[in-house]
């Protein structure tokens, strides 16, 4: 006898998800047909786009700044990413135990996770613009806004890492006479160091990309501002390509560093 294949009946959530995906696909396809091109001819415009992309990739050149100035701009962007990651990680590490269900009261942990869920739901650039109302566009608003979003991101990651520590370990330490602070500092954080470092470095990579965008959107300086000037003010495609290559090399370097850090932490454990 041939085995019977049991088919699962679609649930309400699966039907709703499929309907949402189909609606999004339909709206996307419809948007391509209804887009207002302002009389622009699609064929020549596409060829011009491909020509500009080819020029950007094949002929990168720095015109309005030198290589040392470009490297300094990269360092400014990396410094902005590092500072915001460091501040966000410090705040998240301080409040992370209070957001972990196995280390704090359920009401406190739930309230903190609800707050950071709202923080994460708002994009980083919007937080920067909100703080720019009081501080003005510039590096201050960029640092505060990026730190705020980094804190929400890392608090969730840290609290989930702390929750992976077995409850029997925490109970055993309590039974041995260890207080709450000793449990956190001598057991929970050391055993969670691998995930903490991984999540922190991932956030640093995200903040580097955000710092590039904030250099253009919020006037925070760095290589993002140079990219904005090259593309929106000087209209120099070759210079855009040069800056893009710099950003790409830094991103690759950060990825290699993150991979080695995770591998080293795994070996130590």
Residue pairs with C-beta under 8 A, 6 or more apart in sequence:
10 18
37 45
52 237
55 237
55 238
55 241
56 237
56 238
56 240
56 241
56 244
57 241
58 241
59 238
59 241
60 238
60 239
60 241
60 242
60 244
60 245
61 238
61 239
61 241
61 242
62 70
62 239
62 242
63 234
63 236
63 238
63 239
64 226
64 229
64 230
64 234
64 236
64 239
65 73
65 226
70 223
70 226
70 242
70 243
70 246
73 221
73 222
73 223
73 225
73 226
74 222
74 223
74 246
74 247
74 250
76 221
76 222
76 223
77 208
77 211
77 212
77 215
77 222
77 223
77 224
78 208
78 211
78 250
80 139
80 142
80 143
80 146
80 207
80 211
80 214
80 220
80 222
81 146
81 204
81 207
81 208
81 210
81 211
82 204
82 207
83 143
83 147
84 142
84 143
84 146
84 147
84 150
84 207
84 210
84 211
85 150
85 200
85 203
85 204
85 207
87 143
87 147
87 150
87 151
88 146
88 147
88 148
88 149
88 150
88 151
88 153
88 154
88 203
89 150
89 154
89 200
89 203
91 147
91 151
91 155
92 150
92 151
92 154
92 155
92 157
92 158
93 154
93 158
93 189
93 196
95 112
95 155
96 154
96 155
96 158
96 159
96 161
96 162
97 103
97 104
97 159
97 162
97 184
97 188
98 104
98 108
98 109
98 112
99 108
99 109
99 112
99 113
99 116
99 155
99 156
99 158
99 159
100 109
100 159
100 160
100 162
100 163
100 188
101 109
101 163
102 162
102 163
102 165
102 167
102 170
103 162
103 170
103 180
103 183
103 184
103 188
109 159
112 155
112 159
113 156
113 159
115 152
116 151
116 152
116 153
116 155
116 156
117 152
117 156
119 127
119 148
119 149
119 151
119 152
120 149
120 152
120 153
120 156
122 149
123 149
124 145
124 146
124 149
124 210
124 214
125 145
125 210
125 213
125 214
125 217
125 218
127 145
127 146
127 148
127 149
128 141
128 142
128 144
128 145
128 146
128 214
128 217
128 218
129 141
129 145
129 217
129 218
130 145
131 140
131 141
131 144
131 145
131 148
132 138
132 141
132 145
132 218
135 141
135 144
137 218
137 219
138 218
138 219
138 220
139 220
139 221
141 218
141 220
142 211
142 214
142 218
142 220
143 220
145 214
145 218
146 207
146 210
146 211
146 214
149 210
150 203
150 207
153 203
153 206
154 199
154 200
154 203
157 195
157 196
157 199
157 203
158 192
158 196
158 199
161 192
161 195
161 196
161 199
162 188
162 192
164 192
164 195
165 187
165 188
165 191
165 192
169 187
169 191
170 183
170 187
170 188
173 182
173 183
173 187
174 183
178 186
178 187
189 196
193 265
194 262
194 265
194 266
194 269
197 261
197 262
197 265
198 258
198 261
198 262
198 265
201 254
201 257
201 258
201 261
201 262
202 258
204 254
205 251
205 254
205 255
205 258
208 250
208 251
208 254
209 251
211 220
211 222
211 224
212 222
212 223
212 224
212 227
212 247
213 224
214 220
214 224
215 221
215 222
215 223
215 224
215 225
215 226
215 227
215 228
216 224
216 225
216 227
216 228
219 225
223 243
223 246
223 247
226 243
227 240
227 243
227 244
227 247
230 236
230 239
230 240
230 243
231 240
